[in-house]
Amino acid sequence: MTIGRSAAYTRVLIQEDFDRFARLSRDDNPIHVDPAFAATSHFGATVAHGMMLYGCIAKALGELLPGPGAVQLEQTLMFPNGTHTMEPITVSLAVEGEADGVLDIATLV
C-alpha cells in the first residue's frame, strides 16, 4: 500500500445512536443518555461514548483503508473534546508507513 494514501468519511451522530450504544455497552452514564443531566455539565449537552467514536474508526479501517479483511493490532486513543449529537464528524485515515506487511495508519476524528 502506498505511503500517503488516505481515505475519509463523514457522518452525523444522533441521540438515538448514543442511546443504542449505551444499551449495547451497558454504559448508561447520564452524560451520554440524559440530555437534562448533560445540559448541566461542562459539555452542555450529551456526548458520544469514546468507544462509539472508536467504532467509527474501525468501520473506516475495515471498509475504506486498508479495507475488508483488515485486522487492527494497536491503537492509541485520546478524546480531547466531546462529540455532541447532530455534530458532523469526519474520520480521516492516512498511511504513514509499512513494515513487514503491517501498516502504520494515522487516524483522526
N, C-alpha and C positions, 0 to 999 in steps of 0.2 A: 504494500500500500504506500502511496506517495506521501512523503512528509509535506505538511501544509494542506493536505486535503481536508475539507471541512464540510459540515452539514449543520442545519438548524431547523427547528420548527417552533411555532408559537401556538399557544392555547390560552384560554381563559378558564380559570377555576371558579366554580360557583359554590355556594354554601352546601348544596346537596353533595358535591364531591367531598367536602370536608366531613360531612355527616356520615357518608358511606365509608370513608377511610376510618373514621373513629369506630364505627361498628365492626369493621373487619379487624382492626388492630386492637380493639378494646381499650383504646386510649381516648377516653371521653373527657379529657381536660377541658374545662369550660372556655379556655382561651381559643379553642378550636370550634366549639359547637354551640356556645351560648352567646348570641350577639349582645344581649343586655349586659352580661358579665364582662365580655371583651371590650365593650364600649367604655368601661371604667378603667381599663388597663392602660399602660403606656403605649400599647399598639393602637388603641382607639377603635378596634374592630376585630373580628375573628381573624386568625391567621392559619395558614396551612401547616400541617404537620411536616416536620423536616423530612421524614421518610417518604411522605407523599411526593415531595419535590424530588427526592432521590428516585422515586419510581418513574418520574418524567425523564430523568437522565437514563435510567435503564431501558425505557422504551426507545429512546433515541439510539442508544448503543446497539440494541437488538434489531432495529428496523432501518436505521439510516447509515450508521458508520460505527463499526465495520459492517454491521448488518446481521442477517439471520445466521444463527449458529454461534454468535459471539458469546464468550464467557468472560465475565469480569473477574480479575484476580485481586484487585486492590482499588480502594477509593478513599481519598481524604475529603471530608466534607466540612464546610463552615457555613453557618447561617447568620450573616451579619444583620439582616433586615427581615422583618415579617413580610409574608406574601398574603395579601388580602383577597377576598372574593372580588370577582369582576375586574381583576387587575391582570392584564395580559402578561404572560411570562414567555420568554424565549429561551429554549435550551440550545446552546451552541456547543459544538464539538469540533476539535481540530487535532489532527495527528501531529505530534511533536517529535516522535522518534519511533524506531523499531529495532529490536534486538532479538535474535533467535526466534522470529515469528511472533513476538509479543509486542503489541503496540503501546505506546505511551500517548494517551489521548487527553488533552486538556478539555475540561467541561466547565460551563458557566451557565447559570440560570439567572 
